[in-house]
Amino acid sequence: MRSGAASERAILGRSAAFASIVTALFLVGLKLWAVWQTESMALLGSLADSALDLIASLATLTGVIIAARPADRTHRFGHGKAEALAAIFQVMLIALSAAGIAMQSAEALAEGQRVAAAQEGIVVSVIAILATFALLAYQRFVIARTGSLAISTDHLHYQSDLLLNLAVIAALVLDRYVGLAGADPLFGLGIAGWLLWGAWRAGSEAIDHLMDREWPEEKRRRFVAVAARHPELSRLHDLRTRTSGGIDFVQFHVDLPGDYTVEQAHDIIERVEKDLHAEFPDAEVLIHIDPEGHVDEPRNTLVEEDQFSRFGERRMTGPHDETPT
């Protein structure tokens, strides 16, 4: 990945994290006042969520800053997994928040607690929705440009905040104006369940990054299709892919005639890498050349899988119909 692109990604990631921190600070102050005025369990849950948003956004900022560091002697593949670690930290906070909200709501439901006021909480929730919409729009812009996992997890959490604030408004209206007893703590329990579901989804993606899960099948297929544009290549195998932060890593073997010179083989691989980087600009590509007909000692069932055959890639000419230049 070019240094200019890496620098832009780092700047955008930091700016999105700072935007999350400012938004969370603003919402915590508003909701703290509103909880004091209304004594609402649903609004208390929303306050707890915003407070954890603040802590999570600080973790996001830390993860983005560390992930932006270039590779060094002790981290030759870069620091991209710091984003996944930040996302895991966020997930833990979301789960703790959901557990606390559920306990408070269950207690309020058992005691038949009612809200003391509603107007202030409704106004604060509307303001929170508007502020969250603005933050989500900027986060979407940054995610599209950077692919940051930490910002994506933060984005998911703030998406749930929209429904959370709508739920708070509904709870306050039903409890205070409709007179439906138990509406407020029941909505609090629903909010807790929603937060746990969001934590599960975000945690699954972060774990995939930490465990070096393979790319989605569609992305792998597209990668092989680009390599298949080169008729000189034969039997692309041992394909391995993973993602760390915003950087993709991929390595594979290809067969070339054993009588090619090192320079001829190098020129072919250079052209392949150029095409691959045009389609996957943020990918680090490592290609190993095998002489045609060579079979590696199998270490597992995936080693000798021919990706050209697997995905049905067909080229206009045979593997050696063109003379390398």
N, C-alpha and C positions, 0 to 999 in steps of 0.2 A: 504494500500500500504506500502510495506516495506520501512524503512528509507533509506536504501542503494539505492533503485530504485528512491526514491524521490530526493536524493542528486545528482544522476547521471542526472536525468531529469533537475534539476536546473542548473547544470554546463553546460550541452549541450545547454540549452535555452539561457543562458547568452553568451556563445561563439558565437552562431548564431546571436544574437543581435549585439554583438561587430563587427562581420564580416560585417553585414549590414551597420553599422555606418562607418567603414573604407572604404567600397566600395562607399558609398554615398559621403563621403568627397572627395575621389579621382575623382569621376565623376563630382561633382559640379565644382571643379577647372578646369578640362579639358573643360567642356561645357561653362563655363563663358568666357574663352579665345576664344573658337570657335564662340560664339555668337557675341563677339566684332569684330571678323574678318569677319563674313559672313552676319550679320544683318538678319538672317533667322528666320521667325516666327515659323516654325516647330522646329528648333533647340532651340528657346527660350522656346517653350513649353516643350521640353525635359529637358532643364535646370531647369525650374520651377518644373517639376516632380521630378528631382533628388534632388533639394533642399528640397522638401517636403518629399522625401524618407528619407533624413537625420533626419528631425524632427520626422517622423513616426517611424524610427528605434530607436530613443531615447525614444519615448513613448513605443515601444515594449520592450526595455530593462527594463524600469521602471515596466511595467506590468508583465514581466517574473520574476523579482526579488520579487515583492510583492506576486505574485501567488505562489512562492516557499515557502513562510512562512508556517510553520505548523499551524494547528488549535490551537486556544487559547480560553480564556474564553469569549471573545466577538465575536469570529468568529469560532464557533464550527464545521462548515462545511468547514473550511479552507478559503483560499483567492483566489481560482481559478478563480473567476469571474473578477479579475483584468485584466486577459488576454482579456476577452471580452470587457472590458472598453477601454483597449489600442487599440483593433481592431476598436471600434467605433470611437475613436479619429483619427485613421488613415483614416477611411472612410470619415470623415468630411474634413480632409485636402485634400484628393484626389478630393472630390467634389468641393472644393474651387479652387483647381488648375485647374480643368477642366473648370470651369466657367471663370477664368481669361484667359486661353489659347483661349477659344472660342471668347471672346471679342476682344482680341488682333488680332486674325486671321481674324475676320469679318472686323475689321477696316482696316487691311492691304489689304484685298481683295477689299474693296470699294475704296481704294486709288490707287490700282494697283501696290502695292509695290513689288519690285523684290529683290532677294538676291544679295549681293555685291560680294560674293565669295562662292565657294563650296568645294574646295579641303580640306581645314582645317576641315570643318564640317564633311565631309565623313570619314576622318581619325579618328577623335575623336569618331564618332559613331561606327566605327568598333572596336576601343579599348573598348568602353563602352559595346558592345555586348560580347566581350571575357570576360571582368571582370564580367558581369552579369551571363554568363554561369557558371563561377566558383562558384559564390555565390549561385546560384540556386542548384547546385549539393550538396553543403554542407548543404543547408537548407533542401533539400529532405531527407538527411541522418538524420538530427536532428528531423524532423517531424515524420519520421518512428519510431524513438526511443522514442519520447516524446508525440506526438499527440498535441503539443502546438497550440492553436487557434491563438495566437498573431503572432507566427512565420509563421503559415499557411497564415494569412492575408498578412504579409510582403512578403511571397513567391509569392502570387498571384499578388501583385503589381509589383514585379520585373519580373515576367513572362510577364506582359504587357509591361515592359520596352524593352523587346526584339523586339516586334512588333513596338513599338514606335521608336526605333533607326533605324530599317529597313525602317520605314515610312519617317524618316528624310533623310536618304540616297536617297530614291526614290524622295522625294520632291526637294532636292538639284540638283540631276541629271536632272530631268525634267525641272526645272526652269532655271538652268544655262547652261546646255549643249544641251537640246532639244529645249529650247526657249518657253516652254509652260507657258504662263503668267497665274498667279493665282494658279499654282500647289502648291507652298509653303504654302500659307494661307489655301487652301482647305485641304491639309494634316493636317495642324494645327487643323482645325475643326474636321476632322476625329479622330485625336488623343484625342481631348477633349471628343468626344462621347464614344470612347473606355474606357477612364478613368472613365466616369460616369457609364458605364455598369459594370466595375470591382468593383466600389464602391458599387453598388447595390448588387452584389453577395456576397461580403465580409460582407456588413452590415447585410444581411439577416441571415448569419450564426451566427454572433455575437449576434444579437437579439434573435435568437433561444436559445443560451446559457443563456442569461440574463433572458429570459422568461421561463426557465426550460422546454423547449420542450422535448417531449418523444423521446426515441431512435428511429432510423429507424426501420421499421417493421421487416426487415430481422434480425437485431441484437436482437430484442425482441424475435423473434421466436427461435433463437439459444440459448438464455438464458433459455427459457422455456424448450427447448429440453434437456439441461444439468440437470435441476431440475427433469425432467421426468425420469431420469435414476434410481431414487429412488422409488421403488414400495410402500414404506411405506406412501408416501405422497398422499393426496387426495385433489382435488379441490384447485389448486393454483389460488388465486384470489386477488383482490385489488393490482394488480401489478402497480407500479409507478416507472418511471425511469427518470433520468436527467443527464446532464454532466456539470461539472464546471471546467474550465481549462482542465487539463489532467486527471481528476478523474471522474469516473462514480459513481453515487449513484443510488441504487435500493432498493426498499422495497416491500414486498408482504406478504400475509397471506396464510397459508396452514392448512388443516384440519388433525388432528390426533385423534385416539380413545380417548374418555374421560377417560378411565380407565388406560391409561398410567401414570406411575409415572413421576415426573419432571425430574428425571435422565434419564429415557428411552427417553423421548421427546428431552431432551438436546443432547443426543448422536446422535439421528437421524439428528437433525438440524446441529450438528457439521460436520457430514459427507456430508450433502448437501452443507454447506458453503465451505468445503474443495474442493469439485468438482467445485463449481462455481468460486472460486478464482483461480483454476488451468486454467480455460478457460478465466476468466476475472480478471487478476492479479491486475489491477488498480481500481477495483470496491470496494466501501463500501457497504456492504450488511446488510440489517436489515430484519429479518424474524419474523413475529408474528404468534403464534400458536393459532388456534381456535379448540375447541372440535368438533368432528365429528357431523354434523347435525346442528351446530350453524348457525344462519342467522343474520347478522348485520342489524341494522336499516338502511335502504337505505337512503343515503344522496344525491345521484345522480345516473344517469343511469349506471355509470361505476363500482360502488362499488362491486357488486356481480358477475362480469364477471369471468367465469371460464376459465383461460388461457389454461389449458390442452384441454378443449373441443374446444376452439376457434381455436387453432393451430392444432387440430387433433392429439395431442401427445398420443401415445399408449405405454403401458409398458407390459412386458412379464407376469407379475403377477398382481393380484389385489392389492388394497392398503393395505391390512392387511394380505397377505399370508406369510409374513416373520415375524418372531418374533424379535423384536428389541433387540439389545445387548448393 
